Amino acid sequence: MKKSTFLLVLFIFCLPVMIQAQEDESENTKNYLVGAVPEIDGKVVFSKEFNLPGYTKDQAFDKVMSWMEKRLKKNNNTSRVVYSDKEKGIIVGSGEEYLVFKSSSLSLDRAVIKYQMTATCMPGKCIMNIERIFYDYENDKKIPAELQISDKEVLNKDKTKILRGYAKFRIKTVDFVDDTFAHLQTAIGAKPIATQVAEAAPSVAAKPDVSSIPAISTSNETPSATNEMAGYKKIAPDKIPGNIVKMLSEDWMLITAGDKDKFNMMTASWGGLGFLYEKPVAFCFINPTRYTYQLMENKDTYTLTFYTEAYRDALKYCGSKSGKDTDKVKGSGLTPITTPGGSKAFSQAWLIIECRKMVAQSLQAESISDKSLKENWTGKQMHKMYIGEIINVWVK
């Protein structure tokens, strides 16, 4: 048999199988077409309302808070509740986990999905949003859902098929959301009222101005400061989440001074937030012996950045090495980014506070009232206190 004849016979034999495969694919993806990925103002927002008859707002809040803490904690150290306000009935969580597309003994195809989960609790019901979704896949960092799973980007012209290469992201994301909503429904014993359409779904932007997009950049610096802040949401200083005492004394922070040409970061646990001269302020302390001190003295702006427990080793490293003779960026594994104002921070931070120096005052042992502290610092080089006006705040 000639080769061409053999190929023709083979094609005819395989044609029914190919047609069936296409029909199966069409059947398997029909539930992921128009309407599967809702949007609000051009942003992907999944939302569902759950009926909790007989529940007060506080009872609904407690139920959902318990579920969200457990749900996020089981994933990894970077997933957690980042904001809550029981009086308003609002809980915001930041999540990060894997979407596995294909797994075998020979290959593993997966992406990290990072998202914000927001619950709004009211008497008798709860509305859950999953939004600010980003993907970290192979060499492509911080891919927003709007470019990866939205109708505009991934459906063909007549909206009947998902374009090749996008299907796995869209399908797995929709499944992930459905599974999450189903898990919440079971955990709190609720009845889902309806999946909200875009115009009916409440957006976090109308609630506390916080974000969880955990889209963490692991690439080097990019030319655009605006692009470098992707994954962050700018909030007002009075909306800063968390317990600042715990954030400093237990979790620590990095003080970063300088600019894109020369900067340094140091670990610190002294400081605080407040209000001075009618302005929101943050204060910190730096010993003149530290390399960061000279950079702080020469520049007007600086940043205070906060991290999850996953970056504890990086903060320990930054607190034990000097930038004078060490490449702390390389050693810590942190990724520098530049704020629109030109200050330096790091993409792994869940909270960035940018300050402009307002007051700088060297401390003196003679001014210490506590006797034990005064004895400890007498004759030693004391720190300089910097009080900075908070000019920008970003959260994930």
C-alpha positions in Angstrom: 0.0 0.0 0.0 1.3 3.4 -0.9 2.2 5.8 1.9 -0.4 8.4 0.7 -3.1 5.7 0.5 -2.2 4.5 4.0 -2.4 8.0 5.5 -5.8 8.6 3.8 -7.2 5.3 5.3 -5.7 6.3 8.7 -7.4 9.7 8.5 -10.8 8.3 7.6 -10.5 5.7 10.4 -9.6 8.4 13.0 -12.1 11.1 11.8 -15.0 9.8 13.9 -12.8 9.8 17.0 -11.6 13.3 16.2 -15.1 14.6 15.7 -16.2 12.9 18.9 -13.3 14.5 20.8 -14.3 17.9 19.5 -17.9 17.3 20.6 -16.7 16.1 24.0 -14.5 19.2 24.4 -17.4 21.5 23.4 -19.7 19.7 25.9 -17.1 19.9 28.6 -16.5 23.6 28.2 -20.1 24.9 27.6 -20.5 25.6 31.3 -17.5 27.9 31.1 -18.6 30.2 28.4 -20.5 33.5 28.6 -21.6 34.3 32.1 -19.1 31.9 33.8 -16.7 34.7 34.6 -18.6 37.8 35.8 -17.1 41.3 35.9 -17.6 44.6 37.6 -16.2 47.8 36.0 -13.9 45.6 33.9 -12.7 43.6 36.8 -13.3 39.9 37.4 -15.5 39.5 40.5 -17.1 36.2 41.5 -19.9 36.7 44.1 -22.5 34.6 45.8 -25.1 35.4 48.5 -25.8 32.8 51.2 -29.0 32.7 53.3 -28.6 32.4 57.0 -32.1 32.6 58.5 -32.3 33.5 62.1 -28.7 34.7 62.3 -27.7 38.1 63.7 -25.0 40.0 61.9 -22.5 39.1 64.7 -23.4 35.4 64.5 -22.9 35.4 60.7 -19.6 37.2 61.1 -18.3 34.6 63.7 -19.3 31.7 61.5 -17.7 33.1 58.4 -14.6 34.3 60.2 -14.0 30.8 61.7 -14.4 29.2 58.2 -12.2 31.7 56.5 -9.3 31.4 59.0 -9.3 27.6 58.7 -9.8 27.7 54.9 -6.8 30.0 54.3 -4.6 28.6 57.0 -4.6 25.1 55.4 -3.1 26.4 52.2 0.3 28.0 53.2 1.8 30.6 55.4 1.0 33.5 53.0 -2.7 33.0 53.1 -4.5 34.7 56.0 -7.2 37.0 57.1 -5.8 40.5 56.6 -8.7 42.7 57.7 -11.8 42.4 59.8 -14.4 44.7 61.2 -17.1 43.0 63.2 -19.2 46.2 63.6 -19.4 46.5 59.8 -19.6 42.8 59.3 -16.6 42.7 56.9 -13.8 40.1 56.6 -11.1 40.2 54.0 -8.7 37.4 53.4 -5.6 37.0 51.2 -5.2 33.6 49.5 -2.5 31.8 47.5 -2.6 28.2 46.3 -1.9 26.0 43.3 -4.2 25.3 40.3 -3.1 22.0 39.0 -3.8 21.6 35.3 -2.0 18.3 34.7 -0.1 16.0 37.0 1.6 12.8 36.1 4.8 10.9 37.0 6.5 12.6 34.1 5.2 16.1 34.2 3.5 18.7 36.4 1.6 21.7 34.9 0.3 24.1 37.5 0.1 27.8 38.3 -0.2 29.8 41.6 -3.5 31.6 41.9 -3.5 34.6 44.3 -6.8 36.2 45.2 -8.8 38.3 47.6 -11.8 36.8 49.5 -14.2 39.3 51.0 -17.2 38.5 53.2 -19.9 41.0 54.0 -22.1 39.7 56.8 -25.6 41.0 57.5 -28.6 39.8 59.6 -29.8 36.6 57.9 -27.3 36.5 55.1 -23.7 36.8 53.9 -22.3 37.9 50.6 -18.9 36.4 49.5 -16.7 37.9 46.8 -13.6 36.4 45.3 -11.7 39.0 43.2 -8.3 40.7 42.5 -7.2 37.4 41.0 -3.7 37.0 39.7 -1.7 34.1 38.4 2.0 33.2 38.6 2.8 30.8 35.8 6.2 29.6 34.6 8.1 32.8 33.5 5.0 35.0 33.4 4.6 36.9 36.7 1.5 38.7 38.0 -0.9 37.8 35.2 -4.3 39.4 36.1 -7.5 37.4 35.7 -8.8 40.2 33.4 -6.1 39.2 30.8 -6.3 35.5 31.4 -9.9 34.4 31.9 -12.3 37.3 30.9 -14.8 36.9 28.1 -13.1 39.7 26.1 -9.7 38.0 26.2 -10.4 34.3 25.9 -13.6 33.7 24.0 -13.9 33.6 20.2 -15.9 36.2 18.3 -19.2 34.4 18.5 -18.6 33.4 22.2 -18.9 29.7 21.5 -15.4 28.6 22.3 -12.5 29.3 24.6 -9.3 30.2 22.8 -6.5 27.7 22.9 -4.1 28.1 25.8 -6.7 29.9 28.0 -9.2 27.1 28.6 -7.3 25.5 31.5 -7.0 28.8 33.4 -10.7 29.7 32.9 -12.0 26.2 33.7 -9.8 25.6 36.8 -10.6 29.1 38.2 -14.3 28.7 37.8 -14.1 25.2 39.4 -11.9 26.7 42.2 -14.5 29.4 42.9 -17.4 26.9 42.8 -15.6 24.5 45.2 -14.8 27.4 47.6 -18.4 28.6 47.6 -19.7 25.0 48.1 -17.3 24.5 51.0 -18.4 27.8 52.7 -22.1 26.8 52.2 -21.5 23.4 53.9 -19.4 24.9 56.7 -21.8 27.5 57.8 -25.0 25.6 57.0 -26.2 28.2 54.6 -28.5 28.1 51.6 -27.1 29.9 48.5 -29.6 32.5 47.2 -28.0 33.1 43.8 -24.8 33.6 42.0 -24.7 37.4 41.5 -24.4 39.0 38.1 -21.8 41.7 37.7 -24.0 44.7 38.3 -25.5 43.1 41.4 -22.3 41.9 43.1 -20.9 44.2 45.8 -17.4 45.3 45.2 -14.8 45.7 47.9 -14.1 49.1 46.5 -17.4 50.2 48.1 -16.4 48.7 51.4 -13.1 49.0 53.3 -10.4 50.1 50.9 -8.1 47.1 51.3 -6.8 44.6 48.9 -5.5 41.0 48.9 -4.0 40.5 45.7 -1.5 38.6 46.4 0.2 38.9 43.2 3.7 38.8 44.4 6.4 39.7 41.9 9.5 37.6 41.9 11.0 39.2 38.9 13.6 42.0 38.8 12.7 45.7 38.8 10.6 46.9 35.8 10.8 50.3 34.2 7.4 51.4 35.2 6.7 52.2 38.9 2.9 51.8 38.2 3.5 48.3 36.9 5.6 47.5 39.9 2.7 48.3 42.2 0.4 45.8 40.4 -1.2 43.6 42.9 -1.4 46.4 45.5 -4.4 48.6 46.4 -3.8 52.1 47.6 -5.7 52.9 50.8 -6.1 55.8 53.2 -3.8 55.9 56.3 -6.8 55.5 58.6 -7.6 52.2 56.9 -4.3 50.5 57.7 -5.2 47.0 58.9 -3.7 45.0 61.7 -2.4 45.5 65.2 0.6 47.7 64.9 2.1 46.6 68.3 2.1 43.0 67.2 3.2 43.9 63.7 6.3 45.6 65.1 7.2 43.6 68.3 6.5 40.1 66.9 6.4 40.4 63.1 9.0 43.2 62.5 9.3 45.5 59.6 11.9 46.8 57.1 12.9 50.4 57.0 14.1 51.2 53.5 15.9 54.5 52.6 17.5 55.7 49.5 16.5 55.7 45.8 16.8 53.5 42.8 20.5 54.2 42.4 21.4 53.5 46.0 19.2 52.1 48.8 19.3 49.9 51.8 16.9 48.1 54.1 17.2 47.3 57.8 15.0 45.2 60.1 13.3 47.1 62.9 10.8 46.5 65.7 10.7 50.0 67.2 8.1 52.4 66.0 4.5 53.2 65.7 1.6 55.1 64.0 -0.1 58.2 65.1 -1.4 61.7 64.3 0.8 64.9 64.6 0.3 68.4 63.3 -3.0 67.4 61.8 -1.3 64.7 59.7 -1.2 60.9 59.9 2.4 59.9 60.8 4.6 56.9 61.4 7.7 57.0 63.6 10.8 54.8 63.7 14.3 54.8 65.2 17.7 54.3 63.5 21.0 54.1 65.2 23.6 56.4 63.6 26.0 53.4 63.4 23.7 51.7 60.8 24.4 52.0 57.1 20.7 52.9 56.5 21.2 56.1 58.7 23.2 57.9 56.0 20.7 57.2 53.3 17.9 58.2 55.6 19.6 61.5 56.3 20.1 62.3 52.6 16.6 61.6 51.3 13.2 63.0 52.1 11.1 59.9 51.7 11.4 56.3 52.9 9.2 53.2 53.3 8.1 50.9 56.2 7.2 47.5 54.9 5.5 44.5 56.6 5.7 40.8 55.8 4.0 37.5 56.6 5.8 34.8 58.6 6.9 33.2 55.3 9.6 35.9 55.1 10.9 35.7 58.6 14.3 34.4 57.5 14.6 37.3 55.0 14.0 39.8 57.8 16.5 38.0 60.1 19.0 38.3 57.3 18.4 42.0 56.8 18.8 42.6 60.5 22.1 40.7 60.8 24.0 42.0 57.7 25.2 45.4 56.7 24.4 46.8 53.3 27.8 48.6 53.5 29.7 45.5 52.5 26.9 43.0 51.6 24.4 42.7 48.7 21.4 42.4 51.0 18.9 42.3 48.1 20.6 39.2 46.7 21.2 37.6 50.1 17.6 38.2 51.4 15.9 37.0 48.1 13.6 40.0 48.3 12.5 41.8 45.1 13.0 45.6 45.0 10.2 47.7 43.6 9.9 51.5 43.2 6.9 53.4 44.3 5.4 56.1 42.0 7.1 58.6 44.3 10.5 57.1 43.8 10.9 55.3 47.2 12.1 51.7 47.4 10.1 48.8 48.8 9.8 45.1 48.2 7.2 43.1 46.3 6.9 40.5 49.0 5.5 43.0 51.5 1.8 42.8 52.2 1.8 46.4 53.5 3.9 49.3 52.3 3.8 52.7 54.1 5.6 55.5 52.3 6.6 58.4 54.5 8.1 61.9 54.0 10.4 63.1 56.8 8.7 65.6 59.1 10.6 65.5 62.3 14.1 64.1 63.0 15.4 64.2 66.6 18.5 62.5 68.2 17.6 60.9 71.5 19.7 61.7 74.6 20.1 59.4 77.6 19.5 62.4 79.9 15.9 62.7 78.5 15.0 59.1 79.5 12.8 59.0 82.6 12.8 55.3 83.2 15.8 54.7 85.5 16.7 51.2 84.3 16.6 52.3 80.6 18.6 55.4 81.5 21.3 53.4 83.1 21.4 51.0 80.1 21.9 53.8 77.6 24.1 56.2 79.5 27.4 56.5 77.6 26.1 54.7 74.5 25.3 55.9 71.0 21.5 56.5 71.1 19.1 56.2 68.2 17.6 59.0 66.1 13.8 59.2 66.0 12.2 59.9 62.6 8.6 61.0 62.4 7.3 60.9 58.9 4.1 62.1 57.3 2.3 59.1 55.8 1.9 60.1 52.1 0.9 56.7 50.6 -0.2 53.3 51.8 -0.5 50.1 49.7 -1.8 46.7 50.8 -2.3 43.4 49.0 
